[in-house]
Amino acid sequence: MDIQSILIPQDILDSARLTVSEMKAELAISLYSQGRLSIGRARELAEMSLWDFRQLLAVRRVAPHYDENELDQDIETLSRLGRI
């Protein structure tokens, strides 16, 4: 995996009253809410577990992205498992 760096001046972080970890979470939330990152990639950027990231989204009232294709996939999986 190729890694890129973003330089954020400390005074910007101080002005925003954010730590580096908090800034990563803010960026991840923003990109997820815009539909630019999947929840998996967003939680990776935020360096959080999926559960913790979902909780953070809920606190921020960011609706989960769940479309008909995902519903169809879930129904198919449940059907294969004999759950429906």
The 8 nearest C-alpha neighbors of each residue, nearest first, counted from 0:
[[1, 2, 3, 43, 4, 40, 44, 46],
 [0, 2, 3, 4, 5, 44, 43, 40],
 [3, 1, 0, 4, 5, 44, 43, 6],
 [4, 2, 1, 5, 0, 6, 44, 7],
 [5, 3, 6, 2, 7, 1, 23, 44],
 [6, 4, 7, 3, 8, 2, 23, 19],
 [5, 7, 8, 4, 9, 3, 11, 19],
 [6, 8, 5, 9, 11, 12, 10, 19],
 [9, 7, 11, 10, 6, 12, 13, 5],
 [8, 10, 12, 11, 13, 7, 14, 6],
 [9, 11, 13, 12, 8, 14, 7, 15],
 [12, 10, 14, 13, 9, 8, 15, 7],
 [13, 11, 9, 15, 17, 10, 14, 16],
 [12, 14, 16, 10, 11, 15, 9, 17],
 [15, 13, 11, 16, 12, 10, 17, 9],
 [14, 16, 12, 17, 13, 11, 10, 18],
 [17, 15, 13, 14, 12, 18, 11, 21],
 [18, 16, 12, 15, 21, 22, 13, 19],
 [17, 19, 21, 20, 22, 12, 16, 13],
 [18, 20, 22, 21, 23, 17, 12, 24],
 [21, 19, 23, 18, 22, 24, 45, 17],
 [20, 22, 24, 18, 23, 19, 17, 25],
 [23, 21, 25, 19, 24, 20, 17, 18],
 [24, 22, 45, 26, 20, 21, 25, 27],
 [23, 25, 45, 27, 21, 22, 26, 28],
 [26, 24, 22, 28, 27, 23, 29, 21],
 [25, 27, 29, 23, 24, 28, 30, 22],
 [26, 28, 41, 24, 30, 25, 29, 45],
 [29, 27, 31, 25, 26, 30, 32, 24],
 [28, 30, 26, 32, 27, 31, 25, 33],
 [29, 31, 35, 33, 27, 32, 28, 36],
 [32, 30, 36, 34, 28, 33, 29, 35],
 [31, 33, 29, 34, 30, 28, 61, 35],
 [34, 32, 30, 31, 35, 29, 36, 28],
 [33, 35, 31, 32, 36, 30, 37, 64],
 [34, 36, 30, 33, 31, 37, 32, 29],
 [37, 35, 31, 34, 30, 41, 40, 38],
 [38, 36, 40, 39, 41, 31, 35, 34],
 [37, 39, 41, 40, 42, 31, 36, 49],
 [40, 38, 42, 37, 41, 43, 49, 36],
 [39, 41, 43, 37, 42, 38, 36, 44],
 [42, 40, 27, 38, 44, 43, 39, 36],
 [41, 43, 45, 39, 47, 44, 40, 52],
 [44, 42, 46, 40, 41, 45, 39, 47],
 [45, 43, 41, 46, 42, 27, 40, 23],
 [44, 46, 24, 42, 23, 43, 47, 27],
 [47, 45, 43, 44, 42, 48, 24, 23],
 [48, 46, 42, 45, 52, 51, 49, 43],
 [47, 49, 51, 50, 52, 42, 46, 43],
 [48, 50, 52, 51, 53, 42, 47, 39],
 [49, 51, 53, 48, 52, 54, 47, 55],
 [52, 50, 54, 48, 53, 49, 47, 55],
 [51, 53, 55, 49, 54, 50, 42, 47],
 [54, 52, 56, 50, 55, 51, 49, 57],
 [53, 55, 51, 57, 52, 56, 50, 58],
 [54, 56, 52, 58, 57, 53, 51, 59],
 [57, 55, 61, 53, 59, 54, 58, 60],
 [56, 58, 60, 54, 59, 55, 61, 53],
 [59, 57, 55, 60, 56, 54, 61, 53],
 [58, 60, 56, 57, 61, 55, 54, 28],
 [61, 59, 57, 58, 56, 62, 55, 63],
 [62, 60, 56, 59, 57, 63, 32, 58],
 [61, 63, 60, 64, 57, 56, 32, 65],
 [64, 62, 65, 61, 56, 53, 38, 32],
 [65, 63, 62, 66, 34, 38, 32, 37],
 [64, 66, 63, 69, 67, 70, 68, 62],
 [65, 67, 69, 68, 70, 64, 71, 63],
 [66, 68, 70, 69, 71, 65, 72, 73],
 [69, 67, 71, 70, 66, 72, 65, 73],
 [68, 70, 72, 71, 67, 66, 73, 65],
 [69, 71, 67, 73, 68, 72, 74, 66],
 [70, 72, 68, 74, 69, 73, 67, 75],
 [73, 71, 69, 75, 70, 74, 76, 68],
 [72, 74, 70, 76, 75, 71, 77, 69],
 [75, 73, 71, 77, 76, 72, 78, 70],
 [76, 74, 78, 72, 73, 77, 71, 79],
 [77, 75, 73, 79, 78, 74, 72, 80],
 [78, 76, 80, 74, 82, 79, 75, 83],
 [77, 79, 81, 75, 83, 80, 76, 82],
 [80, 78, 76, 81, 77, 75, 82, 83],
 [79, 81, 77, 78, 82, 76, 83, 75],
 [82, 80, 78, 79, 83, 77, 76, 75],
 [83, 81, 77, 80, 78, 79, 76, 74],
 [82, 78, 81, 77, 74, 80, 79, 75]]
